[in-house]
Amino acid sequence: MRVVFAGTPEVALPALDAIVASEHELVGVVTRPDAPAGRGRKLVASPVAQRAEELGVPVLKPEHPREPEFQEALRALRPECCPVVAYGALLPQSALDIPAHGWVNLHFSCLPAWRGAAPVQHSIWAGDEVTGATTFRIVKAMDAGPTFGVMTERIREHDTAGDLLTRLAEGGAGLLVKTLDGIEDGSLVAREQPEDGVSMAPKILVEDAKVDWSEPAAAVDRRIRACTPFPGAWSLFEGERIKIGPVTPAEGSLPPGELAVGKNHVVVGTGSGAVRLGEVKAFGKKQMAAADWARGARLASGARLGDPAED
C-alpha cells in the first residue's frame, strides 16, 4: 500500500523505520517546518525530516495542512493511507479526505482514555497502573475516531514519561504496521470508541510542572516523573528555579519543602513524609546528584525549597 507518513519528533522514528522495513511503499513524509534550536537559534529540520532525507523520500513541510499547495503536493504522491505519529498539527477535512483509507494515528494511550497532547504524562500523573497505544482513523474531533487496534503496557514503579514513551513508541510501531496490513487486506474494521471512559490529556505547561511539596509524597513523585524529561519538574530555591529529577522514598518526615542534608544524600519533606532527591539542575549549572548540588551551594539542614511565602 502506498503510504505518506506524518510525524515530527524523535518518538515518531520507530514507526517510520518500521514502515520502511515493511511491505508498504513509503512515498513521502509530512512533518512540521524547520524550527529554531540551540544557542544560535538556527533553523533545524525535525528528526522525522532528517530521517526522510536520509532515506531519499520526498518531504512536505507545510506551515499548515490547510494550504492548497500542500494538499496538491500530497495528492500528487497518491497515498492510499497516511499513518501518523505525533505530527503536531490539526488536519482539515479537505486533507483527511485525500487518501482512500484516511489518516491512521498511533496514539499513546488506550482510547478513549487520555485523549489529547500529553497522554503518557497524564497516565503517570494520575497513578494509572496500565496504559498502552491505540491506532485509530483521524476525524475532526480530537482523538475520537474509530479504532483499529490496541496494545497495553504496564507502568513501572519508577517510570518517567520519557521511559514509558520510549517503550510505547517501540511497541506501537509494530501495532501501526499491523494496522496498515489489516487495512490493506480488509481484515481490520474500525470500531467506534465507547462513550464511557473518556478522559482528556492537555499539554502540560511549565507552570504545571512546579512541585507542590505540601502534596503527599506519592503525588510529588508522580508529578516529577510525569514531567521528566519535558517540561521538567522544578521548584524554587532562594528565589531561583531549580529542576528536580525523580525522587525516591526516604525514612522519617520533615515539614513540606524543608531539606535535610547528609554527606551523600539530600532529603526533602512533603505532605506525608520525606523523599530523597535524585538529580538537581540549578540555573546555569549542569545536572548533578543532589548531594553534589548541596555541597556546591553549601547547604545545611533546615534550608527550604519552595516559594518564600510558604516559609
RODO-2510 file (C-alpha; in nm, 4 decimals, decimal comma):
residues 311
     n   res          X          Y          Z
     1     m     0,0000     0,0000     0,0000
     2     r     0,1277     0,3474    -0,0876
     3     v     0,1674     0,5490     0,2329
     4     v     0,2744     0,9002     0,3294
     5     f     0,3959     0,9136     0,6882
     6     a     0,3241     1,2179     0,9048
     7     g     0,5305     1,2836     1,2179
     8     t     0,7748     1,5286     1,3686
     9     p     0,9706     1,4399     1,6878
    10     e     1,2125     1,1597     1,7648
    11     v     0,9369     0,9480     1,9205
    12     a     0,7923     0,9026     1,5704
    13     l     1,1101     0,7444     1,4301
    14     p     1,0465     0,3829     1,5401
    15     a     0,7164     0,3853     1,3495
    16     l     0,8750     0,5444     1,0435
    17     d     1,1547     0,2864     1,0455
    18     a     0,9039     0,0014     1,0903
    19     i     0,7064     0,1203     0,7877
    20     v     1,0248     0,1417     0,5806
    21     a     1,1031    -0,2196     0,6782
    22     s     0,7506    -0,3372     0,5965
    23     e     0,5884    -0,4399     0,2683
    24     h     0,4248    -0,0973     0,2370
    25     e     0,5646     0,1633    -0,0010
    26     l     0,6696     0,4871     0,1677
    27     v     0,6246     0,7558    -0,0977
    28     g     0,6559     1,0680     0,1159
    29     v     0,6726     1,2255     0,4592
    30     v     0,4819     1,5167     0,6124
    31     t     0,6405     1,6995     0,9043
    32     r     0,6428     2,0353     1,0790
    33     p     0,8551     2,3166     0,9317
    34     d     1,2172     2,3614     1,0397
    35     a     1,2343     2,5278     1,3822
    36     p     1,4978     2,7307     1,5724
    37     a     1,7139     2,5209     1,8050
    38     g     2,0259     2,5525     2,0173
    39     r     2,2032     2,8624     2,1417
    40     g     2,2375     3,0026     1,7932
    41     r     1,8658     2,9510     1,7261
    42     k     1,9449     2,8212     1,3803
    43     l     1,6660     2,6557     1,1848
    44     v     1,6854     2,2773     1,2225
    45     a     1,4837     2,0108     1,0416
    46     s     1,2699     1,7809     1,2565
    47     p     1,4028     1,4326     1,3403
    48     v     1,1462     1,2837     1,1010
    49     a     1,2525     1,5191     0,8223
    50     q     1,6161     1,4292     0,8769
    51     r     1,5412     1,0561     0,8596
    52     a     1,3292     1,1015     0,5456
    53     e     1,6120     1,2920     0,3778
    54     e     1,8500     1,0061     0,4641
    55     l     1,6028     0,7685     0,3001
    56     g     1,5682     0,9882    -0,0082
    57     v     1,1937     1,0252     0,0438
    58     p     1,0084     1,3468    -0,0574
    59     v     0,9412     1,5701     0,2446
    60     l     0,6480     1,8109     0,2782
    61     k     0,6720     2,0827     0,5452
    62     p     0,3538     2,2898     0,5317
    63     e     0,3030     2,5757     0,7746
    64     h    -0,0495     2,4388     0,7990
    65     p    -0,2069     2,1348     0,6277
    66     r    -0,4941     2,3501     0,5004
    67     e    -0,2593     2,5136     0,2462
    68     p    -0,3801     2,4348    -0,1090
    69     e    -0,0197     2,3921    -0,2258
    70     f     0,0412     2,1241     0,0354
    71     q    -0,2770     1,9377    -0,0484
    72     e    -0,1884     1,9477    -0,4174
    73     a     0,1557     1,8042    -0,3426
    74     l     0,0018     1,5333    -0,1233
    75     r    -0,2462     1,4326    -0,3954
    76     a     0,0422     1,4094    -0,6402
    77     l     0,2025     1,1422    -0,4178
    78     r    -0,1193     0,9333    -0,4482
    79     p    -0,1184     0,7913    -0,0948
    80     e    -0,3690     0,5185    -0,0143
    81     c    -0,3233     0,5812     0,3596
    82     c    -0,1389     0,8319     0,5780
    83     p    -0,0056     0,6830     0,9061
    84     v     0,0572     0,9470     1,1724
    85     v     0,2688     0,9614     1,4886
    86     a     0,2990     1,2906     1,6803
    87     y     0,2696     1,5125     1,3739
    88     g     0,1700     1,8183     1,5765
    89     a    -0,0875     1,9987     1,3601
    90     l    -0,4642     1,9724     1,3194
    91     l    -0,5717     1,8244     0,9885
    92     p    -0,8640     1,9839     0,7995
    93     q    -1,1276     1,7614     0,6431
    94     s    -1,0028     1,8508     0,2943
    95     a    -0,6668     1,6890     0,3826
    96     l    -0,8263     1,3944     0,5641
    97     d    -1,0243     1,3098     0,2510
    98     i    -0,7211     1,2748     0,0216
    99     p    -0,6102     0,9142     0,0950
   100     a    -0,8752     0,6487     0,0323
   101     h    -0,8112     0,4846     0,3700
   102     g    -0,7755     0,8126     0,5587
   103     w    -0,5134     0,9124     0,8131
   104     v    -0,4385     0,6489     1,0773
   105     n    -0,2931     0,7790     1,4017
   106     l    -0,0850     0,5936     1,6602
   107     h    -0,1874     0,7461     1,9933
   108     f    -0,0069     0,6631     2,3166
   109     s    -0,2999     0,5651     2,5387
   110     c    -0,5782     0,3099     2,5470
   111     l    -0,8516     0,5213     2,3940
   112     p    -1,0931     0,6653     2,4930
   113     a    -0,8708     0,7346     2,7954
   114     w    -0,6336     1,0296     2,7743
   115     r    -0,7276     1,1994     2,4503
   116     g    -0,5009     1,4949     2,3811
   117     a    -0,1414     1,6099     2,3555
   118     a     0,0118     1,4519     2,6681
   119     p    -0,1396     1,1065     2,7291
   120     v     0,1756     0,9451     2,8675
   121     q     0,2409     1,2248     3,1175
   122     h    -0,1183     1,2264     3,2389
   123     s    -0,1328     0,8489     3,2815
   124     i     0,1725     0,8594     3,5109
   125     w     0,0488     1,1677     3,6964
   126     a    -0,2896     1,0041     3,7589
   127     g    -0,1281     0,6921     3,9025
   128     d    -0,2535     0,4538     3,6321
   129     e    -0,1140     0,1027     3,6536
   130     v    -0,1561     0,0232     3,2837
   131     t    -0,1566     0,2302     2,9673
   132     g    -0,0896     0,1472     2,6041
   133     a    -0,1209     0,2631     2,2451
   134     t    -0,4127     0,2714     2,0036
   135     t    -0,4415     0,3049     1,6267
   136     f    -0,7453     0,4957     1,5016
   137     r    -0,8774     0,6802     1,1989
   138     i    -0,8435     1,0555     1,2443
   139     v    -1,1661     1,2552     1,2438
   140     k    -1,2332     1,6220     1,3125
   141     a    -1,2918     1,5700     1,6883
   142     m    -0,9696     1,5250     1,8879
   143     d    -0,8617     1,1591     1,9147
   144     a    -1,2247     1,0498     1,8839
   145     g    -1,2084     0,8450     1,5635
   146     p    -1,2910     0,4741     1,5315
   147     t    -1,0130     0,2428     1,6494
   148     f    -0,8339    -0,0398     1,4710
   149     g    -0,6026    -0,1937     1,7319
   150     v    -0,4616    -0,1543     2,0808
   151     m    -0,1611    -0,2706     2,2816
   152     t    -0,1160    -0,2439     2,6571
   153     e     0,1908    -0,1635     2,8670
   154     r     0,2351    -0,1795     3,2435
   155     i     0,3542     0,1429     3,4034
   156     r     0,6554     0,0554     3,6186
   157     e     0,7151     0,1986     3,9625
   158     h     0,9987     0,4287     3,8609
   159     d     0,8936     0,5083     3,5027
   160     t     0,9382     0,8643     3,3857
   161     a     0,7300     0,9904     3,0951
   162     g     1,0406     0,9540     2,8805
   163     d     1,0944     0,5903     2,9815
   164     l     0,7339     0,4945     2,9170
   165     l     0,7085     0,6845     2,5893
   166     t     1,0178     0,5062     2,4577
   167     r     0,8608     0,1655     2,5214
   168     l     0,5267     0,2695     2,3744
   169     a     0,6943     0,4108     2,0639
   170     e     0,8777     0,0828     2,0037
   171     g     0,5767    -0,1404     2,0697
   172     g     0,3394     0,0935     1,8928
   173     a     0,5483     0,0859     1,5748
   174     g     0,4622    -0,2801     1,5280
   175     l     0,0973    -0,2115     1,6048
   176     l     0,0865     0,0607     1,3379
   177     v     0,2352    -0,1670     1,0708
   178     k    -0,0105    -0,4461     1,1613
   179     t    -0,2916    -0,1936     1,1349
   180     l    -0,1783    -0,0931     0,7858
   181     d    -0,1564    -0,4624     0,6925
   182     g    -0,5130    -0,5209     0,8143
   183     i    -0,6474    -0,2162     0,6342
   184     e    -0,4844    -0,3286     0,3092
   185     d    -0,6134    -0,6874     0,3193
   186     g    -0,9533    -0,5929     0,4613
   187     s    -0,9161    -0,7955     0,7810
   188     l    -0,9451    -0,4907     1,0095
   189     v    -1,2642    -0,2944     1,0603
   190     a    -1,2558     0,0268     1,2623
   191     r    -1,4829     0,0285     1,5675
   192     e    -1,6359     0,3385     1,7229
   193     q    -1,4925     0,4351     2,0606
   194     p    -1,7171     0,3820     2,3644
   195     e    -1,8769     0,6914     2,5105
   196     d    -1,7785     0,5923     2,8637
   197     g    -1,4249     0,6275     2,9948
   198     v    -1,3282     0,9422     2,8068
   199     s    -1,0564     1,1491     2,9776
   200     m    -0,8521     1,4379     2,8455
   201     a    -0,4745     1,4902     2,8446
   202     p    -0,3992     1,8533     2,7598
   203     k    -0,0435     1,9723     2,7078
   204     i     0,1495     2,0083     3,0345
   205     l     0,2866     2,3589     3,0729
   206     v     0,5956     2,4715     3,2630
   207     e     0,3679     2,6196     3,5291
   208     d     0,2056     2,2776     3,5820
   209     a     0,5470     2,1216     3,6492
   210     k     0,6109     2,3241     3,9646
   211     v     0,6430     2,0811     4,2569
   212     d     0,3983     2,1346     4,5420
   213     w     0,5836     1,9990     4,8444
   214     s     0,2649     2,0094     5,0537
   215     e     0,1218     1,7265     4,8441
   216     p     0,1622     1,3662     4,9651
   217     a     0,4927     1,2022     4,8743
   218     a     0,3248     0,9755     4,6168
   219     a     0,1735     1,2760     4,4374
   220     v     0,5074     1,4604     4,4393
   221     d     0,6740     1,1525     4,2926
   222     r     0,4127     1,1140     4,0162
   223     r     0,4258     1,4831     3,9189
   224     i     0,8049     1,4761     3,8879
   225     r     0,8114     1,1521     3,6869
   226     a     0,5295     1,2739     3,4622
   227     c     0,7221     1,5934     3,3859
   228     t     1,0537     1,4175     3,3172
   229     p     1,2138     1,4940     3,0769
   230     f     0,9654     1,7544     2,9497
   231     p     0,8833     2,0199     3,0548
   232     g     1,0955     1,9303     3,3596
   233     a     0,9717     1,9414     3,7193
   234     w     1,1020     2,2381     3,9149
   235     s     1,0974     2,4181     4,2459
   236     l     1,2289     2,7452     4,3835
   237     f     1,5418     2,7691     4,5946
   238     e     1,6344     3,1107     4,7265
   239     g     1,4078     3,2655     4,4652
   240     e     1,5585     3,0857     4,1635
   241     r     1,4229     2,7883     3,9756
   242     i     1,5966     2,4553     4,0034
   243     k     1,4980     2,1489     3,8057
   244     i     1,4166     1,8405     4,0099
   245     g     1,4738     1,4848     3,8859
   246     p     1,2807     1,1799     4,0077
   247     v     1,2714     1,1206     4,3838
   248     t     1,2650     0,8056     4,5970
   249     p     1,1023     0,7365     4,9348
   250     a     1,3021     0,8252     5,2468
   251     e     1,2565     0,7435     5,6128
   252     g     1,1204     0,9961     5,8585
   253     s     0,9343     1,3183     5,7986
   254     l     1,0075     1,6867     5,7579
   255     p     0,7898     1,9943     5,7084
   256     p     0,6974     2,0321     5,3385
   257     g     0,9916     2,1710     5,1422
   258     e     1,2420     2,1521     5,4284
   259     l     1,5774     1,9928     5,3465
   260     a     1,7886     1,7521     5,5485
   261     v     2,1421     1,7382     5,4070
   262     g     2,3703     1,4403     5,4548
   263     k     2,7111     1,3548     5,3164
   264     n     2,5698     1,1519     5,0284
   265     h     2,2056     1,2478     5,0169
   266     v     1,9516     1,5272     5,0381
   267     v     1,6056     1,4602     5,1777
   268     v     1,3078     1,6946     5,1441
   269     g     0,9779     1,6989     5,3303
   270     t     0,6382     1,6538     5,1664
   271     g     0,2826     1,6497     5,2961
   272     s     0,3141     1,2845     5,4011
   273     g     0,6757     1,2066     5,4817
   274     a     1,0123     1,2643     5,3208
   275     v     1,1622     1,1841     4,9820
   276     r     1,5233     1,1623     4,8703
   277     l     1,6170     1,3996     4,5890
   278     g     1,7719     1,2432     4,2813
   279     e     1,9343     1,4876     4,0414
   280     v     1,9137     1,8653     4,0544
   281     k     1,9906     2,1270     3,7899
   282     a     2,0451     2,4775     3,9216
   283     f     2,0264     2,7785     3,6899
   284     g     2,3372     2,7994     3,4719
   285     k     2,4726     2,4682     3,6057
   286     k     2,4914     2,1135     3,4786
   287     q     2,2548     1,8494     3,6100
   288     m     2,4124     1,6739     3,9082
   289     a     2,3410     1,4468     4,2027
   290     a     2,1550     1,6274     4,4803
   291     a     2,4403     1,5745     4,7271
   292     d     2,6863     1,7399     4,4868
   293     w     2,4466     2,0301     4,4381
   294     a     2,4135     2,0684     4,8156
   295     r     2,7906     2,0758     4,8630
   296     g     2,8360     2,3319     4,5890
   297     a     2,5595     2,5518     4,7294
   298     r     2,6913     2,4983     5,0857
   299     l     2,3509     2,3882     5,2034
   300     a     2,2772     2,2998     5,5611
   301     s     1,9813     2,1117     5,7033
   302     g     1,6849     2,3401     5,7549
   303     a     1,7099     2,5132     5,4158
   304     r     1,3893     2,5086     5,2171
   305     l     1,2582     2,4503     4,8681
   306     g     0,9528     2,6417     4,7527
   307     d     0,8162     2,9950     4,7482
   308     p     0,9358     3,2294     5,0235
   309     a     0,5694     3,2853     5,1078
   310     e     0,5482     2,9194     5,2072
   311     d     0,8106     2,9602     5,4787
***
